[in-house]
Amino acid sequence: MANQTENRFTLSPKVIFSIVFFGILFGLYFLFNREPAATPGLMSVSEVASETDDLIGKFVTIRSKDIQELSPTSFAIRKRRFLMESEPLIVINASGRVFNLPTEKDTKVQVTGMVRQLNIPKLEQEFNLRLQDEVYQDYQNATTIVAQHIALAPEVEDIMQNPTKYYNRRLALTGQITEMKNSKMFALDTDNLLGEQDLLVFNPIPAMAVNNGQTIALTGVLRPFSVGELEENYKLTWDAGLKKELELQYKERPVLIADTVYPSTISN
């Protein structure tokens, strides 16, 4: 009797293999599709899609690398998870600036704009746009962000590893201040173990006070660092000691010329 009971609960090799196989699949799914740590002030694409009714008419900021170009002034964001795709989120560039999508698939794009549903006649009238109707035939009534600001959003360490790739591009970054030079100049931590130098930031018109250790979000244009050019372009009167320190520490390095510096949260 005991042997019969023991045999009844013995798992066959096929059953054991199936359990292990599907366990590995689920493990890989959660490993490669888990959401990254939230960036202060940003909403996820899934949050905007699921809360569209509450967000209509409000401004949101998102970041994503799951981009599909629709036209020179629009693209779709469609999250891919395992074997499924999410409903597309449409982004229409109403910033008045040309924005070229990144060629590298791992580079994120940051978008700030107003949430709407895709209704071509209404959007054209409200935002003074001219849209190509045929491009959006498969996306009618889709959740849409009419973007006022669009920028590349690489990691700070990616910039420091290959700054020339980002020169003269508008960037949106988030990072922690590691060193204050003065009220207009500070460094952002690369959070990298390979020893890359922190990214220098020049904020010519500070709209908020910042401090060491503070996490901020900012936008601006990346340039090669040159004390002479900064002095000439922004009429600076730095003392000789600071100029020498900057030239020694940041020679042949990039500097981000910031136009906006946000607190740790971005208001909707």
DRENPA-3360 file (N, C-alpha, C; in nm, 2 decimals, always signed):
BEGIN
1 = MANQTENR = +0.08/-0.12/+0.00/+0.00/+0.00/+0.00/+0.09/+0.12/+0.00 ~ +0.19/+0.12/+0.08/+0.29/+0.24/+0.09/+0.35/+0.26/-0.04 ~ +0.39/+0.15/-0.11/+0.46/+0.16/-0.24/+0.36/+0.23/-0.35 ~ +0.23/+0.19/-0.34/+0.14/+0.24/-0.43/+0.12/+0.39/-0.41 ~ +0.11/+0.44/-0.29/+0.10/+0.58/-0.26/+0.22/+0.66/-0.30 ~ +0.34/+0.60/-0.28/+0.47/+0.66/-0.32/+0.48/+0.68/-0.47 ~ +0.43/+0.57/-0.55/+0.44/+0.58/-0.69/+0.34/+0.68/-0.75 ~ +0.23/+0.70/-0.68/+0.12/+0.79/-0.73/+0.17/+0.93/-0.73;
9 = FTLSPKVI = +0.26/+0.97/-0.64/+0.31/+1.11/-0.64/+0.45/+1.12/-0.70 ~ +0.50/+1.02/-0.77/+0.63/+1.04/-0.83/+0.61/+1.11/-0.97 ~ +0.68/+1.22/-0.99/+0.67/+1.29/-1.12/+0.75/+1.23/-1.23 ~ +0.69/+1.22/-1.34/+0.77/+1.16/-1.46/+0.87/+1.26/-1.51 ~ +0.97/+1.22/-1.58/+1.08/+1.31/-1.63/+1.01/+1.41/-1.72 ~ +0.91/+1.38/-1.80/+0.85/+1.48/-1.89/+0.78/+1.59/-1.81 ~ +0.72/+1.56/-1.70/+0.65/+1.66/-1.61/+0.76/+1.75/-1.55 ~ +0.87/+1.69/-1.50/+0.97/+1.77/-1.44/+1.03/+1.86/-1.54;
17 = FSIVFFGI = +1.06/+1.81/-1.66/+1.12/+1.89/-1.77/+1.02/+2.01/-1.80 ~ +0.89/+1.98/-1.81/+0.80/+2.09/-1.84/+0.80/+2.20/-1.74 ~ +0.80/+2.16/-1.61/+0.80/+2.26/-1.50/+0.93/+2.34/-1.50 ~ +1.04/+2.28/-1.52/+1.17/+2.35/-1.53/+1.17/+2.45/-1.65 ~ +1.12/+2.39/-1.77/+1.13/+2.47/-1.89/+1.04/+2.60/-1.88 ~ +0.92/+2.58/-1.83/+0.83/+2.70/-1.82/+0.88/+2.79/-1.71 ~ +0.94/+2.74/-1.60/+1.00/+2.82/-1.50/+1.11/+2.91/-1.55 ~ +1.19/+2.86/-1.64/+1.30/+2.93/-1.70/+1.24/+3.04/-1.79;
25 = LFGLYFLF = +1.13/+3.01/-1.87/+1.07/+3.11/-1.96/+1.02/+3.22/-1.88 ~ +0.94/+3.20/-1.77/+0.89/+3.30/-1.69/+1.00/+3.39/-1.63 ~ +1.11/+3.32/-1.58/+1.22/+3.39/-1.53/+1.28/+3.49/-1.62 ~ +1.30/+3.44/-1.75/+1.36/+3.52/-1.85/+1.27/+3.64/-1.89 ~ +1.14/+3.61/-1.89/+1.04/+3.72/-1.92/+1.05/+3.83/-1.82 ~ +1.05/+3.80/-1.69/+1.06/+3.91/-1.59/+1.19/+3.97/-1.59 ~ +1.30/+3.90/-1.62/+1.43/+3.96/-1.62/+1.45/+4.06/-1.73 ~ +1.41/+4.03/-1.85/+1.43/+4.12/-1.96/+1.32/+4.22/-1.99;
33 = NREPAATP = +1.21/+4.21/-1.92/+1.10/+4.30/-1.94/+1.05/+4.37/-1.82 ~ +1.13/+4.37/-1.71/+1.10/+4.44/-1.59/+1.11/+4.59/-1.62 ~ +1.03/+4.67/-1.55/+1.04/+4.82/-1.57/+1.17/+4.87/-1.50 ~ +1.24/+4.97/-1.56/+1.35/+5.03/-1.50/+1.30/+5.11/-1.38 ~ +1.40/+5.15/-1.30/+1.37/+5.24/-1.18/+1.31/+5.37/-1.24 ~ +1.20/+5.42/-1.17/+1.13/+5.54/-1.21/+1.22/+5.66/-1.21 ~ +1.22/+5.74/-1.31/+1.29/+5.87/-1.31/+1.20/+5.98/-1.25 ~ +1.25/+6.06/-1.16/+1.16/+6.16/-1.10/+1.09/+6.25/-1.20;
41 = GLMSVSEV = +0.96/+6.27/-1.18/+0.88/+6.36/-1.26/+0.83/+6.30/-1.39 ~ +0.86/+6.18/-1.42/+0.82/+6.12/-1.55/+0.71/+6.02/-1.53 ~ +0.62/+6.01/-1.63/+0.52/+5.90/-1.63/+0.56/+5.80/-1.73 ~ +0.52/+5.67/-1.70/+0.55/+5.56/-1.79/+0.45/+5.57/-1.91 ~ +0.49/+5.51/-2.02/+0.40/+5.50/-2.13/+0.27/+5.43/-2.10 ~ +0.28/+5.32/-2.02/+0.16/+5.24/-1.98/+0.07/+5.32/-1.89 ~ +0.13/+5.41/-1.81/+0.04/+5.49/-1.72/-0.04/+5.59/-1.81 ~ +0.03/+5.65/-1.91/-0.05/+5.75/-1.99/-0.16/+5.68/-2.07;
49 = ASETDDLI = -0.12/+5.56/-2.12/-0.22/+5.48/-2.20/-0.34/+5.44/-2.12 ~ -0.32/+5.40/-1.99/-0.42/+5.35/-1.91/-0.51/+5.46/-1.84 ~ -0.45/+5.58/-1.83/-0.52/+5.69/-1.76/-0.55/+5.80/-1.86 ~ -0.57/+5.76/-1.99/-0.60/+5.87/-2.09/-0.71/+5.96/-2.05 ~ -0.83/+5.90/-2.01/-0.94/+5.98/-1.98/-0.92/+6.09/-1.88 ~ -0.84/+6.06/-1.78/-0.80/+6.15/-1.67/-0.70/+6.25/-1.72 ~ -0.62/+6.22/-1.82/-0.51/+6.30/-1.86/-0.54/+6.39/-1.98 ~ -0.65/+6.38/-2.04/-0.69/+6.46/-2.16/-0.68/+6.61/-2.12;
57 = GKFVTIRS = -0.60/+6.68/-2.20/-0.59/+6.83/-2.18/-0.48/+6.86/-2.08 ~ -0.41/+6.76/-2.02/-0.30/+6.78/-1.93/-0.16/+6.76/-2.00 ~ -0.06/+6.82/-1.94/+0.08/+6.80/-1.99/+0.14/+6.68/-1.91 ~ +0.21/+6.60/-1.99/+0.28/+6.49/-1.93/+0.42/+6.48/-1.99 ~ +0.51/+6.41/-1.92/+0.65/+6.39/-1.97/+0.68/+6.24/-1.97 ~ +0.72/+6.18/-2.08/+0.75/+6.04/-2.09/+0.89/+6.02/-2.15 ~ +0.94/+5.90/-2.13/+1.07/+5.86/-2.20/+1.05/+5.72/-2.25 ~ +1.10/+5.70/-2.38/+1.09/+5.56/-2.43/+1.19/+5.55/-2.55;
65 = KDIQELSP = +1.22/+5.42/-2.57/+1.31/+5.39/-2.69/+1.23/+5.30/-2.79 ~ +1.11/+5.26/-2.76/+1.03/+5.18/-2.84/+0.95/+5.26/-2.95 ~ +1.03/+5.31/-3.04/+0.98/+5.41/-3.13/+0.97/+5.36/-3.28 ~ +0.86/+5.40/-3.34/+0.84/+5.37/-3.49/+0.80/+5.50/-3.56 ~ +0.89/+5.54/-3.65/+0.86/+5.67/-3.72/+0.74/+5.65/-3.81 ~ +0.65/+5.75/-3.81/+0.53/+5.75/-3.89/+0.54/+5.85/-4.00 ~ +0.60/+5.97/-3.97/+0.62/+6.08/-4.07/+0.73/+6.16/-4.02 ~ +0.78/+6.27/-4.09/+0.88/+6.35/-4.04/+0.85/+6.43/-3.91;
73 = TSFAIRKR = +0.72/+6.43/-3.88/+0.68/+6.51/-3.76/+0.60/+6.42/-3.66 ~ +0.61/+6.29/-3.67/+0.53/+6.21/-3.58/+0.59/+6.07/-3.57 ~ +0.57/+6.00/-3.46/+0.61/+5.87/-3.44/+0.52/+5.80/-3.34 ~ +0.52/+5.67/-3.34/+0.44/+5.58/-3.25/+0.53/+5.52/-3.15 ~ +0.49/+5.51/-3.03/+0.56/+5.44/-2.92/+0.47/+5.31/-2.89 ~ +0.53/+5.20/-2.91/+0.46/+5.07/-2.89/+0.55/+4.98/-2.81 ~ +0.51/+4.96/-2.69/+0.59/+4.87/-2.60/+0.58/+4.73/-2.64 ~ +0.69/+4.66/-2.65/+0.69/+4.51/-2.68/+0.73/+4.43/-2.56;
81 = RFLMESEP = +0.65/+4.34/-2.52/+0.67/+4.26/-2.40/+0.65/+4.11/-2.44 ~ +0.76/+4.03/-2.44/+0.75/+3.89/-2.47/+0.69/+3.88/-2.62 ~ +0.58/+3.82/-2.63/+0.52/+3.80/-2.77/+0.40/+3.90/-2.79 ~ +0.39/+4.00/-2.71/+0.27/+4.09/-2.72/+0.32/+4.23/-2.74 ~ +0.24/+4.31/-2.81/+0.26/+4.46/-2.83/+0.15/+4.54/-2.76 ~ +0.18/+4.65/-2.70/+0.08/+4.73/-2.64/+0.01/+4.82/-2.75 ~ -0.09/+4.88/-2.71/-0.16/+4.98/-2.80/-0.06/+5.09/-2.82 ~ -0.06/+5.15/-2.94/+0.04/+5.25/-2.97/+0.00/+5.38/-2.91;
89 = LIVINASG = +0.10/+5.46/-2.86/+0.09/+5.59/-2.82/+0.15/+5.68/-2.93 ~ +0.07/+5.77/-2.98/+0.12/+5.86/-3.10/+0.17/+5.99/-3.04 ~ +0.29/+6.03/-3.10/+0.35/+6.15/-3.06/+0.36/+6.24/-3.19 ~ +0.30/+6.36/-3.18/+0.30/+6.46/-3.29/+0.39/+6.58/-3.25 ~ +0.49/+6.61/-3.33/+0.58/+6.71/-3.30/+0.52/+6.85/-3.33 ~ +0.48/+6.92/-3.23/+0.42/+7.06/-3.24/+0.52/+7.16/-3.18 ~ +0.64/+7.13/-3.17/+0.74/+7.22/-3.10/+0.79/+7.33/-3.19 ~ +0.77/+7.31/-3.32/+0.82/+7.41/-3.42/+0.97/+7.38/-3.45;
97 = RVFNLPTE = +1.03/+7.28/-3.39/+1.17/+7.24/-3.42/+1.17/+7.11/-3.49 ~ +1.26/+7.09/-3.58/+1.28/+6.96/-3.65/+1.35/+6.87/-3.55 ~ +1.30/+6.75/-3.53/+1.36/+6.65/-3.44/+1.39/+6.52/-3.52 ~ +1.52/+6.48/-3.52/+1.56/+6.36/-3.59/+1.56/+6.25/-3.49 ~ +1.49/+6.14/-3.52/+1.49/+6.03/-3.42/+1.63/+5.96/-3.42 ~ +1.67/+5.91/-3.30/+1.80/+5.85/-3.29/+1.81/+5.72/-3.38 ~ +1.93/+5.70/-3.43/+1.95/+5.58/-3.51/+1.98/+5.46/-3.42 ~ +2.03/+5.48/-3.30/+2.06/+5.37/-3.21/+1.93/+5.33/-3.14;
105 = KDTKVQVT = +1.89/+5.21/-3.14/+1.77/+5.16/-3.08/+1.76/+5.17/-2.93 ~ +1.88/+5.18/-2.86/+1.88/+5.18/-2.72/+1.88/+5.33/-2.66 ~ +1.88/+5.43/-2.75/+1.87/+5.57/-2.70/+1.72/+5.61/-2.68 ~ +1.69/+5.66/-2.57/+1.56/+5.70/-2.54/+1.53/+5.84/-2.59 ~ +1.40/+5.87/-2.60/+1.36/+6.00/-2.64/+1.26/+6.05/-2.53 ~ +1.28/+6.18/-2.49/+1.19/+6.24/-2.39/+1.09/+6.33/-2.46 ~ +0.97/+6.32/-2.43/+0.86/+6.39/-2.49/+0.78/+6.46/-2.38 ~ +0.75/+6.59/-2.39/+0.67/+6.67/-2.30/+0.56/+6.73/-2.39;
113 = GMVRQLNI = +0.43/+6.71/-2.36/+0.32/+6.77/-2.43/+0.19/+6.74/-2.38 ~ +0.09/+6.78/-2.45/-0.05/+6.76/-2.40/-0.12/+6.64/-2.45 ~ -0.19/+6.57/-2.37/-0.25/+6.44/-2.40/-0.39/+6.47/-2.47 ~ -0.40/+6.41/-2.59/-0.53/+6.42/-2.66/-0.56/+6.28/-2.72 ~ -0.68/+6.27/-2.78/-0.71/+6.15/-2.86/-0.69/+6.19/-3.00 ~ -0.65/+6.10/-3.09/-0.61/+6.13/-3.22/-0.74/+6.16/-3.31 ~ -0.76/+6.29/-3.33/-0.87/+6.33/-3.41/-0.81/+6.44/-3.50 ~ -0.78/+6.40/-3.63/-0.70/+6.49/-3.72/-0.76/+6.63/-3.73;
121 = PKLEQEFN = -0.89/+6.64/-3.77/-0.94/+6.78/-3.79/-0.93/+6.87/-3.66 ~ -0.96/+6.81/-3.54/-0.95/+6.89/-3.42/-0.81/+6.93/-3.39 ~ -0.72/+6.83/-3.40/-0.58/+6.87/-3.37/-0.52/+6.97/-3.47 ~ -0.56/+6.96/-3.60/-0.51/+7.06/-3.69/-0.56/+7.20/-3.66 ~ -0.69/+7.21/-3.62/-0.75/+7.34/-3.59/-0.69/+7.39/-3.46 ~ -0.68/+7.31/-3.35/-0.65/+7.35/-3.22/-0.50/+7.39/-3.21 ~ -0.41/+7.32/-3.28/-0.27/+7.34/-3.27/-0.20/+7.40/-3.40 ~ -0.29/+7.44/-3.49/-0.24/+7.50/-3.62/-0.14/+7.40/-3.69;
129 = LRLQDEVY = -0.19/+7.28/-3.71/-0.10/+7.18/-3.77/-0.15/+7.14/-3.91 ~ -0.06/+7.08/-3.99/-0.10/+7.02/-4.11/-0.05/+6.88/-4.11 ~ -0.15/+6.79/-4.10/-0.11/+6.65/-4.08/-0.15/+6.57/-4.20 ~ -0.07/+6.46/-4.23/-0.10/+6.37/-4.34/-0.20/+6.27/-4.30 ~ -0.32/+6.28/-4.34/-0.43/+6.19/-4.29/-0.40/+6.05/-4.31 ~ -0.34/+6.01/-4.43/-0.32/+5.87/-4.46/-0.22/+5.80/-4.37 ~ -0.14/+5.88/-4.30/-0.04/+5.82/-4.21/-0.11/+5.76/-4.09 ~ -0.22/+5.82/-4.05/-0.29/+5.79/-3.92/-0.41/+5.71/-3.94;
137 = QDYQNATT = -0.44/+5.65/-4.05/-0.56/+5.58/-4.08/-0.58/+5.46/-3.98 ~ -0.47/+5.40/-3.94/-0.48/+5.28/-3.85/-0.48/+5.32/-3.70 ~ -0.48/+5.45/-3.67/-0.46/+5.50/-3.53/-0.57/+5.59/-3.49 ~ -0.68/+5.59/-3.55/-0.79/+5.69/-3.51/-0.83/+5.67/-3.37 ~ -0.84/+5.78/-3.29/-0.88/+5.78/-3.15/-0.77/+5.73/-3.06 ~ -0.65/+5.70/-3.11/-0.54/+5.65/-3.03/-0.50/+5.76/-2.93 ~ -0.45/+5.72/-2.82/-0.39/+5.82/-2.72/-0.27/+5.89/-2.79 ~ -0.28/+6.02/-2.78/-0.18/+6.11/-2.85/-0.12/+6.21/-2.76;
145 = IVAQHIAL = +0.01/+6.23/-2.78/+0.08/+6.35/-2.71/+0.11/+6.45/-2.81 ~ +0.06/+6.57/-2.80/+0.10/+6.68/-2.89/+0.22/+6.74/-2.83 ~ +0.34/+6.72/-2.88/+0.46/+6.75/-2.81/+0.50/+6.89/-2.83 ~ +0.53/+6.96/-2.71/+0.59/+7.09/-2.72/+0.74/+7.09/-2.70 ~ +0.79/+6.98/-2.65/+0.94/+6.96/-2.63/+0.97/+6.81/-2.66 ~ +1.07/+6.79/-2.74/+1.12/+6.66/-2.77/+1.28/+6.66/-2.77 ~ +1.34/+6.56/-2.70/+1.48/+6.56/-2.69/+1.53/+6.42/-2.67 ~ +1.66/+6.39/-2.71/+1.72/+6.27/-2.68/+1.74/+6.26/-2.53;
153 = APEVEDIM = +1.73/+6.14/-2.48/+1.74/+6.12/-2.33/+1.84/+6.01/-2.30 ~ +1.97/+6.02/-2.34/+2.07/+5.92/-2.31/+2.10/+5.92/-2.16 ~ +2.17/+5.81/-2.11/+2.23/+5.81/-1.98/+2.35/+5.90/-1.98 ~ +2.38/+5.96/-1.86/+2.50/+6.05/-1.85/+2.63/+5.97/-1.89 ~ +2.64/+5.85/-1.84/+2.76/+5.77/-1.87/+2.78/+5.74/-2.02 ~ +2.66/+5.73/-2.09/+2.67/+5.70/-2.24/+2.73/+5.83/-2.31 ~ +2.69/+5.94/-2.26/+2.74/+6.07/-2.32/+2.89/+6.08/-2.30 ~ +2.94/+6.04/-2.18/+3.08/+6.06/-2.14/+3.17/+5.95/-2.22;
161 = QNPTKYYN = +3.11/+5.84/-2.25/+3.18/+5.74/-2.33/+3.20/+5.78/-2.47 ~ +3.10/+5.85/-2.53/+3.11/+5.89/-2.67/+3.04/+6.02/-2.69 ~ +3.10/+6.13/-2.64/+3.03/+6.26/-2.65/+3.01/+6.32/-2.79 ~ +3.10/+6.28/-2.88/+3.09/+6.34/-3.02/+2.96/+6.30/-3.08 ~ +2.90/+6.19/-3.04/+2.78/+6.14/-3.10/+2.66/+6.23/-3.06 ~ +2.68/+6.31/-2.95/+2.57/+6.39/-2.90/+2.60/+6.54/-2.91 ~ +2.71/+6.58/-2.97/+2.74/+6.72/-2.98/+2.63/+6.79/-3.07 ~ +2.60/+6.91/-3.02/+2.50/+6.99/-3.09/+2.36/+6.93/-3.10;
169 = RRLALTGQ = +2.33/+6.84/-3.02/+2.20/+6.78/-3.01/+2.13/+6.82/-2.88 ~ +2.00/+6.85/-2.88/+1.93/+6.88/-2.76/+1.90/+6.75/-2.68 ~ +1.94/+6.76/-2.55/+1.93/+6.64/-2.47/+1.85/+6.67/-2.34 ~ +1.79/+6.56/-2.29/+1.71/+6.57/-2.17/+1.78/+6.47/-2.07 ~ +1.82/+6.51/-1.96/+1.90/+6.43/-1.87/+1.84/+6.43/-1.73 ~ +1.87/+6.33/-1.65/+1.85/+6.33/-1.51/+1.97/+6.28/-1.44 ~ +2.01/+6.35/-1.33/+2.13/+6.30/-1.26/+2.15/+6.37/-1.13 ~ +2.25/+6.33/-1.05/+2.28/+6.38/-0.92/+2.40/+6.48/-0.93;
177 = ITEMKNSK = +2.38/+6.59/-0.87/+2.49/+6.69/-0.86/+2.60/+6.64/-0.77 ~ +2.72/+6.64/-0.82/+2.83/+6.59/-0.74/+2.93/+6.70/-0.70 ~ +2.93/+6.81/-0.77/+3.03/+6.92/-0.74/+2.97/+7.05/-0.79 ~ +2.96/+7.15/-0.70/+2.92/+7.28/-0.74/+3.05/+7.37/-0.76 ~ +3.07/+7.42/-0.88/+3.18/+7.52/-0.91/+3.13/+7.66/-0.87 ~ +3.02/+7.69/-0.91/+2.95/+7.82/-0.87/+2.80/+7.81/-0.89 ~ +2.73/+7.92/-0.89/+2.58/+7.91/-0.90/+2.54/+7.87/-1.04 ~ +2.63/+7.88/-1.14/+2.60/+7.85/-1.28/+2.67/+7.73/-1.33;
185 = MFALDTDN = +2.75/+7.67/-1.26/+2.83/+7.56/-1.31/+2.84/+7.45/-1.20 ~ +2.81/+7.32/-1.25/+2.82/+7.21/-1.16/+2.84/+7.08/-1.24 ~ +2.86/+6.97/-1.18/+2.89/+6.84/-1.24/+2.78/+6.74/-1.21 ~ +2.75/+6.66/-1.30/+2.65/+6.55/-1.28/+2.72/+6.42/-1.27 ~ +2.68/+6.34/-1.17/+2.75/+6.21/-1.15/+2.72/+6.11/-1.27 ~ +2.82/+6.04/-1.31/+2.80/+5.94/-1.42/+2.75/+5.81/-1.36 ~ +2.77/+5.79/-1.23/+2.72/+5.66/-1.17/+2.78/+5.54/-1.24 ~ +2.91/+5.55/-1.27/+2.98/+5.45/-1.35/+3.10/+5.41/-1.28;
193 = LLGEQDLL = +3.13/+5.27/-1.28/+3.24/+5.22/-1.21/+3.37/+5.22/-1.29 ~ +3.36/+5.26/-1.42/+3.48/+5.26/-1.51/+3.57/+5.38/-1.50 ~ +3.53/+5.48/-1.41/+3.61/+5.59/-1.39/+3.59/+5.71/-1.48 ~ +3.48/+5.71/-1.56/+3.45/+5.82/-1.65/+3.43/+5.95/-1.56 ~ +3.48/+6.06/-1.61/+3.46/+6.19/-1.54/+3.32/+6.23/-1.55 ~ +3.27/+6.30/-1.44/+3.14/+6.35/-1.44/+3.11/+6.45/-1.55 ~ +2.99/+6.47/-1.58/+2.95/+6.56/-1.69/+2.94/+6.71/-1.64 ~ +3.01/+6.80/-1.70/+3.00/+6.94/-1.66/+2.88/+7.00/-1.72;
201 = VFNPIPAM = +2.81/+7.08/-1.64/+2.69/+7.15/-1.68/+2.71/+7.30/-1.66 ~ +2.68/+7.38/-1.76/+2.68/+7.53/-1.75/+2.54/+7.58/-1.76 ~ +2.48/+7.64/-1.66/+2.35/+7.69/-1.66/+2.35/+7.84/-1.66 ~ +2.35/+7.91/-1.77/+2.37/+8.05/-1.78/+2.27/+8.14/-1.71 ~ +2.15/+8.09/-1.71/+2.04/+8.17/-1.64/+1.97/+8.08/-1.54 ~ +2.03/+8.07/-1.42/+1.97/+7.98/-1.32/+1.83/+8.03/-1.28 ~ +1.73/+7.94/-1.28/+1.59/+7.98/-1.24/+1.56/+7.91/-1.11 ~ +1.65/+7.83/-1.06/+1.63/+7.77/-0.92/+1.77/+7.74/-0.86;
209 = AVNNGQTI = +1.78/+7.74/-0.73/+1.90/+7.71/-0.66/+1.92/+7.56/-0.66 ~ +2.04/+7.51/-0.68/+2.07/+7.37/-0.67/+2.18/+7.35/-0.57 ~ +2.19/+7.23/-0.52/+2.29/+7.20/-0.42/+2.36/+7.06/-0.45 ~ +2.48/+7.04/-0.39/+2.54/+6.91/-0.40/+2.45/+6.80/-0.35 ~ +2.45/+6.69/-0.42/+2.37/+6.57/-0.38/+2.23/+6.58/-0.43 ~ +2.19/+6.69/-0.49/+2.05/+6.70/-0.53/+2.03/+6.63/-0.67 ~ +1.92/+6.56/-0.68/+1.88/+6.50/-0.81/+1.80/+6.59/-0.89 ~ +1.84/+6.62/-1.01/+1.77/+6.72/-1.10/+1.74/+6.66/-1.23;
217 = ALTGVLRP = +1.65/+6.72/-1.31/+1.63/+6.69/-1.45/+1.66/+6.82/-1.52 ~ +1.71/+6.81/-1.64/+1.75/+6.93/-1.71/+1.75/+6.90/-1.86 ~ +1.74/+7.01/-1.94/+1.76/+7.00/-2.09/+1.86/+7.10/-2.13 ~ +1.92/+7.07/-2.25/+2.02/+7.16/-2.30/+2.09/+7.10/-2.42 ~ +2.19/+7.17/-2.47/+2.27/+7.13/-2.59/+2.41/+7.10/-2.55 ~ +2.46/+6.99/-2.59/+2.60/+6.94/-2.56/+2.70/+7.01/-2.66 ~ +2.80/+7.06/-2.60/+2.91/+7.12/-2.67/+3.05/+7.07/-2.62 ~ +3.15/+7.09/-2.71/+3.29/+7.06/-2.66/+3.32/+7.18/-2.56;
225 = FSVGELEE = +3.39/+7.14/-2.45/+3.42/+7.24/-2.35/+3.53/+7.34/-2.39 ~ +3.50/+7.47/-2.38/+3.60/+7.57/-2.41/+3.58/+7.69/-2.32 ~ +3.67/+7.72/-2.23/+3.66/+7.84/-2.14/+3.64/+7.96/-2.22 ~ +3.73/+7.98/-2.32/+3.73/+8.10/-2.41/+3.59/+8.12/-2.47 ~ +3.53/+8.02/-2.53/+3.40/+8.03/-2.60/+3.29/+8.07/-2.50 ~ +3.29/+8.00/-2.38/+3.19/+8.04/-2.28/+3.21/+8.18/-2.23 ~ +3.33/+8.23/-2.21/+3.35/+8.36/-2.17/+3.30/+8.46/-2.27 ~ +3.33/+8.43/-2.40/+3.29/+8.52/-2.51/+3.14/+8.52/-2.53;
233 = NYKLTWDA = +3.08/+8.40/-2.53/+2.94/+8.39/-2.57/+2.85/+8.44/-2.45 ~ +2.89/+8.43/-2.33/+2.81/+8.46/-2.21/+2.86/+8.57/-2.13 ~ +2.96/+8.64/-2.18/+3.02/+8.76/-2.11/+3.05/+8.73/-1.96 ~ +3.13/+8.62/-1.95/+3.16/+8.58/-1.81/+3.29/+8.65/-1.76 ~ +3.30/+8.66/-1.63/+3.42/+8.72/-1.57/+3.47/+8.63/-1.46 ~ +3.51/+8.51/-1.50/+3.56/+8.42/-1.40/+3.70/+8.46/-1.35 ~ +3.73/+8.43/-1.23/+3.87/+8.45/-1.18/+3.97/+8.35/-1.24 ~ +4.09/+8.39/-1.24/+4.20/+8.31/-1.30/+4.21/+8.17/-1.24;
241 = GLKKELEL = +4.19/+8.16/-1.11/+4.19/+8.03/-1.04/+4.09/+7.93/-1.09 ~ +3.96/+7.98/-1.11/+3.86/+7.89/-1.16/+3.88/+7.85/-1.30 ~ +3.92/+7.95/-1.38/+3.95/+7.91/-1.53/+4.06/+7.81/-1.54 ~ +4.16/+7.82/-1.46/+4.27/+7.72/-1.47/+4.22/+7.58/-1.42 ~ +4.14/+7.58/-1.31/+4.09/+7.46/-1.26/+4.00/+7.39/-1.37 ~ +3.91/+7.46/-1.43/+3.82/+7.41/-1.53/+3.90/+7.36/-1.65 ~ +4.00/+7.43/-1.70/+4.08/+7.39/-1.81/+4.15/+7.26/-1.79 ~ +4.21/+7.25/-1.66/+4.28/+7.13/-1.63/+4.19/+7.01/-1.62;
249 = QYKERPVL = +4.07/+7.03/-1.55/+3.98/+6.92/-1.52/+3.90/+6.88/-1.64 ~ +3.86/+6.97/-1.73/+3.76/+6.94/-1.83/+3.81/+6.96/-1.97 ~ +3.94/+6.98/-1.99/+3.99/+7.00/-2.13/+3.96/+6.87/-2.21 ~ +3.91/+6.90/-2.33/+3.87/+6.79/-2.43/+3.75/+6.71/-2.37 ~ +3.67/+6.77/-2.29/+3.55/+6.70/-2.24/+3.43/+6.78/-2.29 ~ +3.31/+6.72/-2.28/+3.19/+6.79/-2.31/+3.13/+6.88/-2.20 ~ +3.05/+6.97/-2.24/+2.98/+7.05/-2.14/+2.83/+7.07/-2.19 ~ +2.74/+7.05/-2.10/+2.60/+7.07/-2.14/+2.56/+7.21/-2.11;
257 = IADTVYPS = +2.52/+7.29/-2.21/+2.47/+7.42/-2.19/+2.32/+7.41/-2.16 ~ +2.28/+7.43/-2.04/+2.14/+7.40/-2.00/+2.05/+7.52/-2.03 ~ +1.93/+7.49/-2.07/+1.83/+7.60/-2.09/+1.72/+7.59/-1.99 ~ +1.70/+7.47/-1.93/+1.61/+7.45/-1.82/+1.66/+7.35/-1.72 ~ +1.64/+7.38/-1.59/+1.68/+7.29/-1.49/+1.56/+7.27/-1.40 ~ +1.51/+7.15/-1.39/+1.39/+7.12/-1.31/+1.42/+7.07/-1.17 ~ +1.33/+7.09/-1.08/+1.34/+7.02/-0.95/+1.33/+6.87/-0.97 ~ +1.33/+6.80/-0.86/+1.32/+6.65/-0.87/+1.19/+6.59/-0.92;
265 = TISN = +1.09/+6.68/-0.93/+0.96/+6.63/-0.99/+0.92/+6.74/-1.09 ~ +0.86/+6.69/-1.21/+0.81/+6.78/-1.31/+0.66/+6.79/-1.30 ~ +0.61/+6.91/-1.28/+0.47/+6.93/-1.26/+0.39/+6.90/-1.39 ~ +0.28/+6.84/-1.38/+0.19/+6.82/-1.49/+0.10/+6.94/-1.51;
% end
